[in-house]
Amino acid sequence: MTDFTLCSTIEAPYDQAVARVRELLSEAGFGVLTEIDMQATLRTKLGVEIAPQVILGACRPQLAHRAIEVDPRVATLLPCNVVVAAEGDSRTRVEIMDPATMSQLSDHPDVAEVASDARERLAGVIDALNAA
């Protein structure tokens, strides 16, 4: 199986990492449309405990609009999921769905262009996390 995420594990507590990821997404032009607290959801629905983990649904409206104009099916892949998960008290894993996946699932060349733009911006988020 090929990689389908952009990933970084950073030396930062979970809450600090979530705040930093939100800040970096904003700087890259992405807003957070949805937020799923996986720890709370699984506790409530299944009675199981997991480490803190959130799925942020990030969207850059200009890119989303361009993508769904050329291939409406791409909407099923939106927003871009960004997972922030605690790995102990001072380490946090950040994984972002690689937008290049869109171009693997759609044969429209304009989708590849949009995916490339989104990937460049989101890879910048990972690079900024790694540089800290």
N, C-alpha and C positions, 0 to 999 in steps of 0.2 A: 504494500500500500504506500502511496506517495504521501509526503507531508501535506497537510491541508491547513496548518496553522502557522502563525508567526508566534514565537514563544521566547520568553525571558523569565528567569528566576532571579529575583533581586533580594538583596539584604535590606529588608525593610519590614516593619510590622504591617499586618494586613490593613488596618484602617488608614495608615499613612500611604500605603501603596494604592488603595482605592482612590484616595484623594488625588494622588499624583497622576494616576491613569486618567481620571476625569479631566484634570488640568491639561494634560498632553493631548487628549482627544479634542478638547476645545481649541487648543492652539493649532491643531491640524485641520480645523474646520468642521469637526464632527460634533453633533449634539447627542445626548443620551435620551432616547425615546422611551426605553423600557428598562426596568431593573427587576431582576428576579433574585431574591435572597434564597439560595438553594438550601442553606442550613435551616432556615425557618420553615421553608416549604416541606422539606423532607421530615422535619420534626413533627409538623402539624399533620401531614398526610399519611406518613408511614410510622411515626414514632421512632425514627432512627436518628442518630447523632452523627454529623459529619463536621469537619473543620469548617470555619467560616469560608463561604464562597458566594460570589455574586456573578450573575451574567448581566452585563450591560449591553443593551441594544443600541449600537452607535450608528448614526446616519449623517451623511452629508447630503442634504436635499438635492443640490444641483446634480450630483452624481447619480443618485437614485432616480431622479426624473429622467435623465438622459438614458439610463439603462432600461427603464421600463418602457420608454418610448420606442426603442428599437426591438426589444424582446420582452413583452409583458410577463412572460414566465419567470423572469429574473426576480420579480416581486416575492416569489417564494423563498428567495435567498436573503431577503432583507428583513431587518437591518443587519449590519455586521455584528456578530456576537463577539463580545470581549469578556473573557472569563478572568476573574481575579480570585485566587484561591490561596488561603493560608497554608503554609508548609512549616508548621512550628510557630514559635513566638516571634521570630525575627526574619523569617524568609517567606516570600510570597511569589507564587507563580502567576504570570500573566500570559494568556494565550488569546490570540485574535484569529478568527476565521480568515484564512487567506482569500482575499477577493479574486485572486487568479482562478479560483475554483469556478467562478461565474463563466469565464471564457472557456473552460473545459466542458461546460454543460450547455453552452449556447454557441451556435456556429456563426452568429452575426459578428462581423469584424468590429463594429462600433462597441459591442459589449466588451471586447478585449481591450479597447482603448480606455473605457470607463474603469474596468477592473485594474488596469495598469496604474491609472491615476490614484485610485483608492488604495492599491497595494503600496505605492510609493509613500503616501501619506501615513498609512498605518505602520509600515516598516519604520518610518521616522519615529513613531511613538515607541516602538521596541528599542530602536537605537538610542533614544533619549533615556530610556530606563536603564539600559546597559551602561551608559556613560556616567550615570549618577554615582 
